[in-house]
Amino acid sequence: MNKRLIAIIDDESDIRELLTVNLKKNGFDSVEFENSNGFYEYLENRDVSLIILDLMLPNEDGFEICKNLKNNQYTKKIPIIMLTAKVDETDKIIGLELGADDYITKPFSPKELIARVKAVLRRMDNKKEEEKIIKIGEDIIINTEMHEVYTKNEKIELTATEYNILLILSKRKGWVFSRKQILDMLWGSEKYVTARTVDVHIKHLREKLKKAGKYIKNVHSVGYKVSE
């Protein structure tokens, strides 16, 4: 099993070394950056499990880096622990509002920081585990890892398109998706596919779900949604 990779961004070399040593002792791999230079490019090619991010950096501060990461669809789920000498509660609140998962001030106990790292990763693992299973009411269970759908413990055989439509709707319950949105998400720019195609797949999906098909609602003149 590959070790978790932790990225450290801090302009103090002794802090980076302290973190690297303690992370290694606890079974983690780490990569160091003294500022954001090269960091974004690194993320394009490597999977990072967590980022320890100093707030006070010379070129781009931790707030800005955190904001950029959380606004990027490819990096927004990477957990971030803010690390700073500042003790002002306002800075803590800003960091958490920007999407940081935890916050620790210098000087810090390496043991405490490692405990925080493990706690954040544990929360992320639990969240990922929960995301594998989507429930709709008391009737439908979607196992996204196995690409399987069950109603009342009975496995329902869906086509790939039917499954994907159900997944799109169920991931954002109550959200109304227009036919065009569904078309774009499933078929992109393929011109031969029409809005009527979505209606046909929805019809077949409902038939296969039987009574549980009631959760897929028509929104007149707009599209479809999953509602419990």
DRENDO-1510 file (C-alpha; in Angstrom, 1 decimal, always signed):
<recs>
REC; n; res; u; v; w
REC; 1; MET; +0.0; +0.0; +0.0 .
REC; 2; ASN; +1.4; +3.4; -1.0 .
REC; 3; LYS; +2.1; +5.9; +1.8 .
REC; 4; ARG; +0.0; +9.0; +2.1 .
REC; 5; LEU; +1.8; +12.0; +0.5 .
REC; 6; ILE; +1.7; +15.2; +2.6 .
REC; 7; ALA; +2.7; +18.5; +0.9 .
REC; 8; ILE; +4.4; +21.1; +3.2 .
REC; 9; ILE; +4.4; +24.8; +2.2 .
REC; 10; ASP; +6.4; +26.9; +4.6 .
REC; 11; ASP; +9.2; +29.4; +4.1 .
REC; 12; GLU; +11.1; +28.3; +7.2 .
REC; 13; SER; +13.4; +25.5; +6.4 .
REC; 14; ASP; +13.6; +24.3; +10.0 .
REC; 15; ILE; +9.8; +24.0; +10.2 .
REC; 16; ARG; +9.8; +22.0; +7.0 .
REC; 17; GLU; +12.5; +19.7; +8.3 .
REC; 18; LEU; +10.7; +19.2; +11.6 .
REC; 19; LEU; +7.5; +18.3; +9.8 .
REC; 20; THR; +9.2; +16.0; +7.3 .
REC; 21; VAL; +11.0; +14.1; +10.1 .
REC; 22; ASN; +7.9; +13.6; +12.2 .
REC; 23; LEU; +5.7; +12.7; +9.2 .
REC; 24; LYS; +8.2; +10.1; +8.1 .
REC; 25; LYS; +8.3; +8.6; +11.7 .
REC; 26; ASN; +4.5; +8.2; +11.4 .
REC; 27; GLY; +4.5; +6.5; +8.1 .
REC; 28; PHE; +3.9; +9.4; +5.7 .
REC; 29; ASP; +5.8; +10.6; +2.7 .
REC; 30; SER; +6.2; +14.3; +2.3 .
REC; 31; VAL; +7.2; +16.9; -0.3 .
REC; 32; GLU; +8.4; +20.4; +0.6 .
REC; 33; PHE; +7.9; +23.9; -0.9 .
REC; 34; GLU; +9.1; +27.2; +0.5 .
REC; 35; ASN; +6.4; +29.1; -1.4 .
REC; 36; SER; +3.8; +28.5; -4.1 .
REC; 37; ASN; +6.4; +28.5; -6.9 .
REC; 38; GLY; +6.2; +25.0; -8.5 .
REC; 39; PHE; +3.5; +23.8; -6.1 .
REC; 40; TYR; +0.5; +24.2; -8.5 .
REC; 41; GLU; +2.5; +22.5; -11.3 .
REC; 42; TYR; +3.4; +19.6; -8.9 .
REC; 43; LEU; -0.3; +19.0; -8.1 .
REC; 44; GLU; -1.0; +18.5; -11.8 .
REC; 45; ASN; +1.1; +15.4; -11.8 .
REC; 46; ARG; +0.9; +14.0; -8.3 .
REC; 47; ASP; -1.9; +13.0; -5.9 .
REC; 48; VAL; -1.5; +14.7; -2.6 .
REC; 49; SER; -3.4; +13.4; +0.5 .
REC; 50; LEU; -3.2; +16.6; +2.6 .
REC; 51; ILE; -1.5; +20.0; +2.6 .
REC; 52; ILE; +0.1; +21.7; +5.5 .
REC; 53; LEU; +0.0; +25.3; +4.6 .
REC; 54; ASP; +1.8; +28.2; +6.2 .
REC; 55; LEU; -0.2; +31.4; +6.3 .
REC; 56; MET; +2.7; +34.0; +6.1 .
REC; 57; LEU; +4.5; +33.3; +2.8 .
REC; 58; PRO; +6.7; +35.7; +0.8 .
REC; 59; ASN; +5.1; +35.7; -2.6 .
REC; 60; GLU; +1.5; +34.4; -2.2 .
REC; 61; ASP; +0.0; +34.1; +1.3 .
REC; 62; GLY; -1.7; +31.0; +2.6 .
REC; 63; PHE; -5.1; +32.5; +2.3 .
REC; 64; GLU; -4.7; +33.1; -1.4 .
REC; 65; ILE; -3.3; +29.6; -2.0 .
REC; 66; CYS; -6.2; +28.0; +0.0 .
REC; 67; LYS; -8.7; +30.1; -2.0 .
REC; 68; ASN; -7.1; +29.0; -5.3 .
REC; 69; LEU; -7.1; +25.3; -4.3 .
REC; 70; LYS; -10.7; +25.3; -3.1 .
REC; 71; ASN; -11.9; +27.1; -6.3 .
REC; 72; ASN; -10.3; +24.5; -8.5 .
REC; 73; GLN; -12.4; +21.4; -9.2 .
REC; 74; TYR; -9.3; +19.1; -9.3 .
REC; 75; THR; -7.9; +20.2; -5.9 .
REC; 76; LYS; -10.9; +21.4; -3.9 .
REC; 77; LYS; -11.2; +18.1; -2.0 .
REC; 78; ILE; -7.6; +18.0; -0.8 .
REC; 79; PRO; -7.7; +18.7; +3.0 .
REC; 80; ILE; -5.7; +21.7; +4.2 .
REC; 81; ILE; -4.2; +22.4; +7.7 .
REC; 82; MET; -3.3; +26.0; +8.1 .
REC; 83; LEU; +0.0; +26.6; +10.0 .
REC; 84; THR; +0.9; +30.1; +11.2 .
REC; 85; ALA; +2.5; +32.2; +13.9 .
REC; 86; LYS; -0.6; +34.4; +14.0 .
REC; 87; VAL; -2.9; +34.0; +16.9 .
REC; 88; ASP; -5.6; +36.4; +15.9 .
REC; 89; GLU; -9.0; +34.6; +15.9 .
REC; 90; THR; -10.0; +36.5; +12.8 .
REC; 91; ASP; -7.3; +34.8; +10.7 .
REC; 92; LYS; -8.5; +31.4; +12.0 .
REC; 93; ILE; -12.1; +32.2; +10.9 .
REC; 94; ILE; -11.0; +33.5; +7.5 .
REC; 95; GLY; -8.9; +30.3; +6.9 .
REC; 96; LEU; -11.8; +28.0; +7.9 .
REC; 97; GLU; -14.3; +30.0; +5.8 .
REC; 98; LEU; -12.0; +29.7; +2.8 .
REC; 99; GLY; -12.1; +25.9; +3.2 .
REC; 100; ALA; -9.2; +25.0; +5.5 .
REC; 101; ASP; -10.0; +21.8; +7.5 .
REC; 102; ASP; -7.9; +22.7; +10.6 .
REC; 103; TYR; -5.7; +25.4; +12.0 .
REC; 104; ILE; -2.6; +25.2; +14.3 .
REC; 105; THR; -0.4; +28.0; +15.6 .
REC; 106; LYS; +3.4; +28.1; +16.0 .
REC; 107; PRO; +5.1; +27.1; +18.1 .
REC; 108; PHE; +3.4; +23.7; +18.0 .
REC; 109; SER; +3.9; +20.2; +19.3 .
REC; 110; PRO; +4.9; +17.8; +16.5 .
REC; 111; LYS; +2.8; +15.2; +18.2 .
REC; 112; GLU; -0.3; +17.4; +18.2 .
REC; 113; LEU; +0.2; +18.3; +14.5 .
REC; 114; ILE; +0.5; +14.6; +13.6 .
REC; 115; ALA; -2.6; +13.9; +15.6 .
REC; 116; ARG; -4.4; +16.7; +13.6 .
REC; 117; VAL; -3.2; +15.2; +10.3 .
REC; 118; LYS; -4.5; +11.8; +11.2 .
REC; 119; ALA; -7.8; +13.2; +12.4 .
REC; 120; VAL; -8.4; +15.2; +9.2 .
REC; 121; LEU; -7.4; +12.2; +7.0 .
REC; 122; ARG; -9.8; +10.0; +9.0 .
REC; 123; ARG; -12.6; +12.4; +8.4 .
REC; 124; MET; -11.9; +12.5; +4.7 .
REC; 125; ASP; -11.8; +8.7; +4.5 .
REC; 126; ASN; -15.2; +8.4; +6.3 .
REC; 127; LYS; -16.6; +11.0; +3.9 .
REC; 128; LYS; -15.4; +9.1; +0.9 .
REC; 129; GLU; -16.8; +5.9; +2.3 .
REC; 130; GLU; -20.2; +7.6; +2.7 .
REC; 131; GLU; -20.1; +9.0; -0.8 .
REC; 132; LYS; -19.9; +5.5; -2.2 .
REC; 133; ILE; -23.5; +4.8; -1.2 .
REC; 134; ILE; -26.3; +7.1; -2.2 .
REC; 135; LYS; -29.8; +6.5; -0.8 .
REC; 136; ILE; -33.0; +7.8; -2.2 .
REC; 137; GLY; -35.8; +7.6; +0.3 .
REC; 138; GLU; -36.2; +4.1; +1.8 .
REC; 139; ASP; -36.4; +2.4; -1.6 .
REC; 140; ILE; -33.3; +3.1; -3.7 .
REC; 141; ILE; -29.6; +2.4; -2.9 .
REC; 142; ILE; -26.9; +3.3; -5.4 .
REC; 143; ASN; -23.4; +1.8; -4.9 .
REC; 144; THR; -21.3; +4.2; -6.9 .
REC; 145; GLU; -18.1; +2.1; -6.5 .
REC; 146; MET; -19.8; -1.1; -7.9 .
REC; 147; HIS; -22.1; +0.9; -10.3 .
REC; 148; GLU; -25.1; -1.1; -8.9 .
REC; 149; VAL; -28.6; +0.0; -8.1 .
REC; 150; TYR; -31.0; -1.8; -5.7 .
REC; 151; THR; -34.6; -1.3; -4.7 .
REC; 152; LYS; -35.8; -3.2; -1.7 .
REC; 153; ASN; -32.7; -5.4; -1.9 .
REC; 154; GLU; -33.4; -6.3; -5.5 .
REC; 155; LYS; -30.7; -5.5; -7.9 .
REC; 156; ILE; -31.9; -3.4; -10.9 .
REC; 157; GLU; -30.3; -3.9; -14.3 .
REC; 158; LEU; -29.8; -0.5; -15.9 .
REC; 159; THR; -28.0; +0.5; -19.0 .
REC; 160; ALA; -25.0; +2.7; -18.6 .
REC; 161; THR; -27.0; +5.8; -19.7 .
REC; 162; GLU; -29.9; +5.0; -17.4 .
REC; 163; TYR; -27.4; +4.6; -14.5 .
REC; 164; ASN; -25.6; +7.8; -15.3 .
REC; 165; ILE; -28.9; +9.8; -15.5 .
REC; 166; LEU; -30.0; +8.4; -12.1 .
REC; 167; LEU; -26.5; +9.3; -10.6 .
REC; 168; ILE; -26.6; +12.8; -12.0 .
REC; 169; LEU; -30.1; +13.4; -10.4 .
REC; 170; SER; -29.4; +11.7; -7.1 .
REC; 171; LYS; -26.1; +13.4; -6.4 .
REC; 172; ARG; -28.0; +16.7; -6.0 .
REC; 173; LYS; -31.4; +15.8; -4.7 .
REC; 174; GLY; -34.0; +18.4; -5.2 .
REC; 175; TRP; -31.9; +20.2; -7.9 .
REC; 176; VAL; -33.7; +20.6; -11.2 .
REC; 177; PHE; -31.7; +19.5; -14.2 .
REC; 178; SER; -32.8; +20.7; -17.6 .
REC; 179; ARG; -32.8; +18.2; -20.5 .
REC; 180; LYS; -30.0; +20.3; -22.1 .
REC; 181; GLN; -27.9; +20.0; -18.9 .
REC; 182; ILE; -28.3; +16.2; -18.9 .
REC; 183; LEU; -27.6; +16.0; -22.6 .
REC; 184; ASP; -24.4; +18.1; -22.2 .
REC; 185; MET; -23.2; +16.0; -19.2 .
REC; 186; LEU; -23.7; +12.7; -21.0 .
REC; 187; TRP; -23.2; +13.3; -24.6 .
REC; 188; GLY; -21.4; +16.6; -24.9 .
REC; 189; SER; -21.5; +18.1; -28.3 .
REC; 190; GLU; -22.9; +15.1; -30.2 .
REC; 191; LYS; -25.6; +16.8; -32.3 .
REC; 192; TYR; -27.7; +13.8; -33.2 .
REC; 193; VAL; -28.9; +13.4; -29.6 .
REC; 194; THR; -32.0; +15.4; -28.8 .
REC; 195; ALA; -34.0; +16.3; -25.7 .
REC; 196; ARG; -36.5; +13.6; -26.5 .
REC; 197; THR; -33.6; +11.1; -26.0 .
REC; 198; VAL; -33.5; +12.1; -22.3 .
REC; 199; ASP; -37.3; +11.6; -21.9 .
REC; 200; VAL; -37.1; +8.1; -23.4 .
REC; 201; HIS; -34.3; +7.1; -21.0 .
REC; 202; ILE; -36.1; +8.6; -18.0 .
REC; 203; LYS; -39.2; +6.6; -19.0 .
REC; 204; HIS; -37.3; +3.3; -19.2 .
REC; 205; LEU; -35.5; +4.1; -15.9 .
REC; 206; ARG; -38.8; +4.7; -14.1 .
REC; 207; GLU; -40.2; +1.4; -15.5 .
REC; 208; LYS; -37.2; -0.5; -14.2 .
REC; 209; LEU; -37.4; +1.1; -10.8 .
REC; 210; LYS; -41.1; +0.2; -10.6 .
REC; 211; LYS; -42.7; +1.9; -7.6 .
REC; 212; ALA; -39.4; +3.6; -6.7 .
REC; 213; GLY; -39.6; +5.4; -10.0 .
REC; 214; LYS; -41.9; +7.9; -8.1 .
REC; 215; TYR; -38.7; +9.7; -6.8 .
REC; 216; ILE; -37.9; +10.9; -10.3 .
REC; 217; LYS; -40.1; +14.0; -10.8 .
REC; 218; ASN; -40.9; +15.9; -13.9 .
REC; 219; VAL; -40.6; +19.7; -13.6 .
REC; 220; HIS; -42.9; +21.1; -16.2 .
REC; 221; SER; -41.2; +22.8; -19.1 .
REC; 222; VAL; -37.8; +22.5; -17.4 .
REC; 223; GLY; -36.5; +19.0; -16.8 .
REC; 224; TYR; -36.2; +16.5; -14.1 .
REC; 225; LYS; -35.2; +16.1; -10.4 .
REC; 226; VAL; -34.9; +13.4; -7.7 .
REC; 227; SER; -37.1; +14.3; -4.8 .
REC; 228; GLU; -37.8; +12.3; -1.7 .
</recs>
